[in-house]
Amino acid sequence: MRNTDAWKEWFEQNEQEMLKTADDIFRHPELSGQEFYSSRRLADFLEKEGFSIHWNIAGFETAFIAQWGSGKPILGFLAEYDALPGLGQEPVCEYRSDGGPGHGCGHNLLGTACAAAACALKAQMEREGVQGTIRVYGCPAEEIVIGKIKMNAEGVFDDLSAAITWHPFDRNRVSFDIWQAQDVKNYKFYGTAAHAAKHPEMGRSALDAAELMNVGVNYLREHVADDVRMHYTYTNTDGPANIVPDYASTNYFIRSSKRDRTEDASRRVDDCARGAALMTGTRVEIELVTSNREMKVNRTLAEIFYQAMEQIPLPEHTEEELEFAQKISEAAGLENDGVYFTGLEPLEDEPVILSIGTDVSDVSHTVPTVMLSAAVMCKGTPLHHWSATAQAGMSIGQKGMLYVASCMALGGWMLMKEPEKLEKVWQDFADKKTGKKQVL
């Protein structure tokens, strides 16, 4: 009897190529919008597997769409590959930074797993003679929350039947989560320079304005909803203390689990900036860097992919990997009580509100979207940290990547072989006000 699990065969035959791809991207980390090597590496991987590649999507040189097949359904895998500044780290269990960018969010694994899942699904569809279209979206600039927002605004995802992605974490689960709605803003204050000792009355301090704005925001924290988060940093404080600074700037992230709540807090932060400028006789410019909505979860998709995750064996870790987890936990002060890896977590009955954001959220308001999580790092490892980078570059991260790629491939096959499931997915998605529906 013919083996019909072509997707499994594909993983067995291509595992080493997956590992090489993830490792190559890890060792060539590139910041958001500069992912020239990483995007090309992933696109080459897909092109060799029979996908056609289209570049310069939505104005991004490092964005691409890889496509195979024809007709409906159309499943899109959302791949990422940008790194973070200052998180360059050797894949060892001690802090060994090179000061450059690094994959502290595991995007070298994220993009590779999405590409691999698409290729394995293609193999299964070819074996079974099933019609449909598979796309892999090479999505740049996720770390600065821009890439998919701009792509989505230009209609890149509009004809998808469903979007599929995942994110590296320290646990295995369907991410039935509401990621935050966010505004990212720059506040630029312009004043008048003067000698701070001889002619202080002639100066109008832009730095005073920035500081007063932050004081106002810190008082504002008492009068916003519990889930509102407002983070800031100074992005320009150069100059000697005996010169009244004529320029100062801050960067703000303003977040909550609901878009209207984020917008309200964002307007009030703007008012703090304007008030500070008025108090100091300066001028403020408010720049909206990017803005996204909260994640729109889809229960039907979550249940389908949870069923897929239940069927895939969890990674087994060697004694050497467990020793690595122990040592890196001690070196980084990770809290896990010696429990480094656990099994598949149950699917929650209700959505979970997270305190972090992603540009995937905007896609979830255009088409039904599912996100998985896989343990590519030991329990307690924080993202955007050297210990996350280290594990993303060695076998612990790679095993999690192989696991989740299989989960996404199987979940995609469940949709392709029974496209009627997508009717229920779109019923779940349909907005009561707009009644948006997709023709499958």
N, C-alpha and C positions, 0 to 999 in steps of 0.2 A: 504494500500500500504506500502511495506517495506521501512523503512528509509535507504537510501543508504549512508548517511554521517557517516560512521563508524569512520572516523578520528575525527569528532566532539565528538562522544560518548566517544571515548577513552580519549580525553582531559577532558571531564566532569567527568569521573570516576577516573582519575588519577591526577587531579590538585594538590591535597594535597601531593601526593607522589613527584611530581615535586618540589613543594615548599620546602619540607623537604630535598630533595637531594641538591638543590641549597644552602639552609641554612647550611646544614652539611658541604659542601665543603667550604662555606664562613668561617665557624668557625674552619676549619682545613686548613688554608692556607699553601701552600708548594711552595718552590722556584723551578725554572726550573731544571728538571732532578731529583728532589726529591719528585715527586708527587705520593708517594706510597699510601697514604690514599685516595687521591682524585681520582686517576685513578681506584682504586679498587671499590670505592663507585659508580662511574659511570658505571663500567663494571657489577657490581652486579645488578644495576637497569635494565640494558639491558638483562642480563641473565635471570632474572625473567620474562621478556617479551618474551622469546623464542629465543633470539639470542645466537649463539655459539660464544665463546670468545677465541681468540688466542693472546697470550702474547709475549713479547720480540721481538717486531718488529724493524727491522733495528738496532739491538743492544741496544735499549732502554728498560730497565726493566719496565718503566712506560708507554710504548706504547702498544696499543692493537688494534685488529680489531674485531669488533662484526659483525656477518653476519647472515642474514636470507634470505631464498628464493633460487631460482636457475635460471640460464639462464640470457639472456639479456632482457631489459637494466639492467645495474648495476649503481645504484646511490650511491654516497659516501658522507656522512655528516662528516665534519671535525670538531671534538670537541677539545677544549682546556680546561686546568684546572690549569695552573701554576699561581702563585701569584708573587708579586713584593716585593723586600726587603724594609723594613722600612715603609711600608704603612699599617701596622696593625691598624685598626680603628674600634671602636664600631659603630653600625648603628644608630648614633644619629646626630643631626643637629649642633653639635659643635665639634671642634677639640678635639679628645680624643684618642690619639694614644697609643699603647702598645709597640711601637718600633720594633715589629717583622714584618714578611711578611704580606701582605694584598692584597685583590683583587681590586687594583686600576684600573684595566682594565676590571673588571667584568667577568673574566673567569669562576667563579662559575656559572654564568648565561649562558655563552656561551656554555659550554659543556653540561649542563643540557638541554638546548633548542634543541641542535642538537640530543641528545639521544631521547628526547620526540618526536621530529618531525619524526624520524625514526620509532618509535613505533606506532605512529598514522598512518603513511603511511602503515605500515605492516597490521594494522587492516583493513584499507580500501581495500588493495589488497586481503586479505583473504575473505572479504565480497563479493567482486566482482569477485573473481576467476581469478585475473590477474597475469600473470607470470612475474617474474623479480627478481632481487637481490638487497637487501638493505644492505649497510655497514655503520657502524659508525667507524671512525678512531679516536682512542684516541691518540691525538698528544701532546707530552710533549714539554717543552722548547721553546715555541713560543716567550716568552719575551726576550730571548737571541738569537732569530732568527736562531735556529739550527734545531729544531725537524723535520719539514716537508721537509726541504732541504735535510737532510740525508735520510729520508724516500723516498722522490722522487728520489733521486740519486740511490737508491737500487730497484727502479721499483715497489714500493708498490702501486702506483696509476695508473699504466700503462693501466689496462684493464677497467677502469671506463668509463661509457658513459657520465657522468658529475659529477662534484664535487660541493657540496653545503655547504655554511657556512654563518656566520653572525658575526657582531662585535657590542658590546655595544657602543652607542654614546648618544648624547642628541637630536637626531632627528630620524624620521622614513623615510626611503628611500631605494631604491636599490642603493647599493654602486657602481655606475658606475664610478669607480675611478682608476687612475693609482697610485698605491702605489709605493714607491720609490725602485729603485735598490740600493743596499747597499754593502759596504765593512766594516767589523768591524776588526780592527787591533790593535795589541799591539806592541809598540816600546820599546825595552829594551836596555838601554845604559849601557856599562861597562867601567869604568875608573880605576883610580889608587888612592887609599886613601893616604892621607898625613896630617900632622899637618898643619892646614890652616894658622897659624901665624908663626911658626918656619921654616917650609920647604914648603912654597906654591909652589915653583918651581918644586917640586917632584910630585905634585898632578895633576891628570887629571880628571876634574869634570864631572861625568856623569850627574849631575843635570844641569850644564851649557849647556851640549849638548841638553838635553830635552828642556830647555828654548829657546835655539837658534832655535831648530826645530820649536817650536810653533811660534816664531817670524817670521820665514820664511813662515809658513803656513798662518799666518795672513796677510802678504803681498801678498801671493798667491790669497787670496780671491778677489782681484781686477781683477784678470785675469782668472776667470772661469765663466762659464755660470750662468745666474741668478738663476737657480733652484738648483745649486750645494750647498750642505750644508756639512760643515766639523766641527764636534764637538769633543772636546777633554777634558780629565781630567788627572791629575796626579794620578797614582795608587801606587806610592811608593816614599815618601819624608822623610822617617825616618832618624834619626841621628842628633847629635849635630852640631851646626854651625861651631865649631872650627875644624872639620874633613872634609877634602875634600871628598865629597860623591863618592864612587866608583860604585854605582848603582842607576839608576833612570828609571822609566818607565811611559809611557803614554798609554792611550786607546783612539782610534779614531773611530768615525762613519763617513763614507764618503758616501754621498747619492746624487742621482739625479733621474730624471724621465726616464733616458735612460741608459742602461747597459754600452754602449760604452763611454758615458760621465762620468759615475762613474769610470770606469777603467782608463780613462785618468787622472782624478783628483787624483785617488789613486796612480798612478805611480808618479805623481808630488809631492805628500806628501811624498812618499818614498824617493824621491830625496832630499827633505828638511831634512829628517832624516840623510841621508848619508852625506850631506854637513855639517850638524851640528857636526856629529862625526869626520869628517875630520878637521874641524876648532878647535876642542877641544882635538884632539889626543885620542879619545875614540873609542869604537867599538859599533856598533848597530846591534841588531837582530830584524828582522821584522817578526811578527807572524800574519798570516791571521787567525782570529778566525772563521769568517763565511762570506759568500758572497751570495747574492741573486739577482735575476733579478727583473725588474719592473713588475707590474701586467699587464696581457694580458686580456683585457675586452672582453666580448662576448655579442654583442648587442641582439642577439636572446634570449639568456638565461635571460638577463636583462628585456626584454619586457615580457617574460612569467611570471617571478616572480613579476614583477610590477603588472600585471593583478591579480595575486594571492593576493598581498598586498591590492589591491583596494577592494577585497571581504571580507576582515577580519575587523571586527569592531575595532576601535582604543580603547585603554584603557581609562576608565573614572576614574578620580582621585577624591578622597574624599576631603572634607574640611580639614581634618587632614593632608592629603598628600600635599595639596597646602600650608598649613601653614608650613609644614616641608620644602618645597621648598623655601618658603620665608625666613625662618630663616637660612637655610644653605647658601642661596645666600648672605645674609647679613654677615654671619660669615666668609665665604670664599671669599667675594668680587667678586662674579660672576656677569658678565654683561649680563642682560637679560631684563631690564626695566620692571620687573614684569610679563613678559610673560614666563611662566615656561614650557609649553608643547604646541606643535602645531601638526597639522595633518600630513598626508602623503604628502611628498614633491614630485613634479613632476619629472619624469625621464628626465635627461638632454639629450639634443640632441648630445652633444659631451662629451667624457670622461673628467673627472675632475682630475687635477694633485694634489695629496696630498703631504704633506711634511713629511709624516711618512711612515714606512715600515712594512712589515709582511712576514713571511715565506710562507704564502699562495701563494705569487706571483710565486714561482717556480712551484707549482702545476698547475697554470694557463697556463704554457707553455707546460705542458704534456697532460692535458685534459681540455675541456671547464669547466670553473669555474665561479660560481656566488656567490656574497657576498651581504648580506642584512645588513642594519643598523636599530636599534630600539632604541627608547628613553627609556633607563633605568635610566636616570638621567635628571635633569632639564636643561633647556637651559643655555649654558655658562659654564657648568661643564667641566673642563679639565680632560683628562685621566691621569693616573699616579699621582693622587692627592688624598689627604685624603677625599675630598668631593665626589669623584667618589666611593671610597671604601665604604663610609657610605651608599650611595644610593644603591649600589650593594647588601647590606645586609638587605634591608628592602623592604616594599611593593611597592615602586616606581619602583625599579629595577625588582622585581618579576613580576609585571604587564607587563612590557616591554618584559620580557622573555616569558611569556605566549602568548603574541601577536605574537612575531616573530616565535615562535615554530609552531603556526598555519599557518603562512605565508609560512614557509618552507615545512610543510607537504602538504599544498594545491598545492604549486608549484611543489613538487615532484610527486604528484598524476596526475597533468596535463601532466607531461612527461611520466609517466607510462601508463596512459590510452590512450595516443596518441603518441606512440613511434616514429611516423613519424616526430614529431617535432624535434627529435634529429638529423635527417638528416640535417635539416636547421641549427641546432646548430653547427654541425661539418663542414658544408660548411662555416659558419662564422669563425670557428676556423682555418680551413686549412691554413697552411702557404704557401704562393705563391712559396717559394723556395723548400720546402720539399714535399709539397702536402700531408702532413700527414692526413690520414683519418681513421676513426674507423668503423669497421663492427659491426652494431647494432644487 
